[in-house]
Amino acid sequence: MAPAAALYLAADAASATHGLGPLEWIAAALGLVLACGPLALRPMAIEGVPGARRVGTLGAAAGLGLTASLAPEAVTMVRTLAASVAMPVAGALVLDLALLVPDRVPLRRFRSLLVLLAAGAGLGGAAAALPAFELFGQPILVPPRWIQAPIYYVFGAAALALLIRLGRRRRSAPAALAANAWAVMGLFPPVLVGLWVLVVPVPAATAIAIVGAAATAALYGHAAMVDPRRRLSAGPTVRRTVARALVIAAGVASAVALHGQLVHPGLDRWTLGIAVLGWLLVLLAFWRGFEPILVRFFAPQGGRLLRAITRARDGMRRAATLEELAAAVLAPLRDGTGGDGRPRIRVFDPPLELTVDLAGGGHVRRVDTDSPLEAQVERAPGEVTLYADLDAQMVRQPELRAVAESMEALEAFGLVPLTRDESQEGCLLLSGEDRGALRLEELEGLRVLGRELANRIVSLASEQRALGRLARMAARHDEAEEALEAARDELERLREDGRALRAGRGEARRNAPPVAYSAAMRALDRRITDLATVDAPVFLEAEAGTPIDRVARRLHEESPRREGPFVIADASSVPADQVATALFGGEGQLGWLRLAAQGTLLLADLPALPREVQRELAEALAIKRVRTAEGAAAHPLSARIVVSARRSLAELRQGDVIDESLAGWLEPGRVRVPPLRERREDMASLVLLALDRACRVLGREPMGVEQGALEALLAHDWPGNLRELQHVVDRAVARARGARVTRSDLPPLTGVAPPADPLEGTWNEIERAILEKAMARAEGNKSEAARILDLKRTTFLDKLRRHGMRNPSKPPGKPPKADEEDASA
């Protein structure tokens, strides 16, 4: 219908003026082309491409508005009404597309207002074309100038749409920005023409022809915007078009400026011809020299990354080794991303890392496998991953957190997968200045580079892969021989471990008579008696230096399990990655729970257990079955579990060092072992027991203690509990010269615990203290702290995460130390 209506309006204009001029015929032809917009965009509209149907309707409205404006000196009512309807519709569609396509902007809530303005402009123009009429008995005559309202509206709508699209640069995705560039380029001509036509007096035929050309450019830009196939070429096309337009404008301006000199009556034809030829040569040189500069100026980031990609693609074709490949690819990319980054190539098989030094030389080294990066390449093959995009995606895809942490450790802002025939060969990590987002053409250039780089890596890494396979075969052969040699000793080692665990530590000390004269110890005895007959896990809260093994032994001996084994295990004595095997069994080990079957297991230093192991232990308590570390076998849980820590359950929960499900199992069986400062009534007996042990250890005759020395001991707070008491008594016995310990034999009692030995405590405690001191010395800088400890940054970050130091710049308090069991009872 639109082409037919455009032909009718053109014929009406021609009949009204007895023929159209050349410029008007050109405008009529352009109007017919615009009216065919719905037919041209019909395939995309059928496919459901967003905005295709609106762009087609925009072409029809623009074509009808243009043909209705022909022959303004001989207007007819039909053409006037058609222009009053078509022009506001075209303007409203331009604004609507600016708000909704290629993506939505927050201003879309004003769409109703824009529709009302379009309706008002159309009604005003139509009313101005009508003769005077009466309304409610009053004569109405609309001023003639209102007939221009549709024209002002359509040009104003184009200008407003241009502003809306220019404001999209920081809010849209790369694909949307590329599509938006087509519409921006299409809107500039009508906006400029509108300003020119409305401000500068121009003959009507000329103005209509120029407006028709601008409307055609606008329709072309919007049609290219909705075409997904044109998005990749948007950036280069827009830059070339803008550059050429500026060069042409400069040529036209220079021609106008020289017009007065060139038409001087004193110039002959030869001089004029030479001047014109010189002007054309200068314009051509300006075109050739200035256009590339403008293209580079309008390219994203000055075209640095695009030029770097081109150099990398050209250079890697000449590389004969992996070192040369690293230099050919990474040196240009380092310059293209700011010059201060460290781009690198990770090869998955064999695990290699390609880097480049400051002089541009390539280096290859073996590295540990980075599983998160490999998983991301397999998850999104062929897609560039940007670190800036991972924050929003991690909420719905938690598995991306590990990818973000790996990229942060490598200081990379982008990950380019290296894929070849559905095979993931590695990844290219871009590093440098903080790049929030890349343009679509930059992303496509990186994808192409990734595919070509994967092919070169397959070719150059074949020898490395063959050597790697031979090395793995040799390693497996050596491992088999070592396993065969170790098999003979394994059974005996397990038997010795079982005997040692069942015997525990301090057997003689545990056989010493109990001392429970104080109210706190009598309350502890009652609590132990109540819990002994209950087959439920027990949580012992005891300060450092408190003999938790004696409390656990009491629970065991008064329980129905007294005939079973009593096993003591220190969770902090085993590396974190081997705790699960030590506790649940596997890899040829029975595990502490199996060794304590039908008996009691004292698991010291509960916070030293990784959270995953804590969850598995809680599950074992719930289902009464224990799965081995490999998960291949399961057996009934028949051991009673007693765990200990230096802090209460509430403090462990507050510090997020205990699994909530395990805490729920331990809550009913909480037992607080009183510190020595709450056992004043027991002090005299404990001092005598400590004296007896010190004399036996030091080879002295049995000794007594004077009242003055005993009073000094009673007045001390003993922050180190029984361990500190035994330490003080040992020193006093060593210094004593008589048969009794005097006040002068005692070492200074400062009221605080003796200075801690740097190597005292569990492995986890010592390691955490070292990490905290390094972070304090580096003032929170993770890279500097890693250099202080001579660790790789990735290893250092892994240790921070394992110790729960999520905000190292403000180190949290130290975790509770493991229970000491070497104090005397």
Buried (B, 14 or more C-beta within 10 A) or exposed (E): EBBEBBBBBBEBBBEBBEEBBEBBBBBBBBBBBBBBBBEBBEEBBEEEBBBBBBBBBBBBBBBBBBBBBBBBEBBBEEBBBBBBBBBBBBBBBBBBBBBBBBBEBEBEEEBEEBBEBBBEBBBBBBBBBEEEEEEEEEEEEBEEEBBBBBBBBBBBBBBBBBEBBEEBEEEBEBBBBBBBBBBBBBBBBBBBBBEBBBEEEBEBBBBBBBBBBBBBBBBBBBBBBBBBEBBBBBBBBBBBBBBBBBBEEBBEEBBEEEEEEEEEEEBEEEEBEEBEEEBEEEBEEBBEEBBEEBBBEBBBBEBBBBBBBBBBBEBBEEBEEBBBBBBBBBBBBBBBBBEEBBBBBBBBBBBBBBBBEEEBEBBBEEBEEBEBBBBBBEBEBEBBBBBEBBEEBBEEEEEBBBBBBBBBBBBBBBBBBBBBEEEBBBBBBBBBEEBEBBBBBBBBBBBEBBBBBBBBBBEBBEEBBEEBEEEEEEEEEEEEEEEEEEEEEEEEEBEEBBEEBBEBEBEEBBEBEEBBBBEBBEEBBEBBEEBBEEEEBBBBBBBBBBBBBBBBBBBBEBBEBEEBBBBBBBBBBBEBEEBBBBBBBBEEBBBBBBBBBEBBBBBBBBBBBBEEBBBBBBBBBEEEEBBBBEEEEEBEBBBBBBBBBBBBBEBBBEBEBBBEBBBEBBEEBBBBBBBBBBBEBBBBBBBBBBBBBBBEEEEBEEBEBBEEBBEBBEEBEBBBBBBBBBBBBBBBBEEBEEEEBBBEBBBEBEEEBBEEEEEEBBBBBBBBBBBBBBBEEBEEBBEEBBBBBEBBBBEBBBBBEBBBBEEBEEBBEEBBBBBBBEBBB
